[in-house]
């Protein structure tokens, strides 16, 4: 999605870091962004944020729903922040596996 929904000549940034007991992955692009009223629905199955452009970009609105499901079954969290025409950032946090020593003592 970061590539698909970016503007021509736009940029994409990615970062991975440890945040407490989680791995945090962020990806951001400089595309058209997501309207504030659409943000609460972006993880809904078959939701397309901009129906006016739905024929221009291939897809059926399942990608973010599937990403949300995958992150959820791994006890993680996913969120999207967007400033239209500036920057959209997706953040995924997944729990890190405890060290082997801790697992053996349980």
HELIX and SHEET records of a PDB file:
HELIX    1   1 UNK A   36  UNK A   39  1                                   4    
HELIX    2   2 UNK A   51  UNK A   53  5                                   3    
HELIX    3   3 UNK A   63  UNK A   73  1                                  11    
HELIX    4   4 UNK A  100  UNK A  104  1                                   5    
SHEET    1   A 4 UNK A  12  UNK A  19  0                                        
SHEET    2   A 4 UNK A  22  UNK A  29 -1                                        
SHEET    3   A 4 UNK A  87  UNK A  95 -1                                        
SHEET    4   A 4 UNK A  77  UNK A  83 -1                                        
END                                                                             
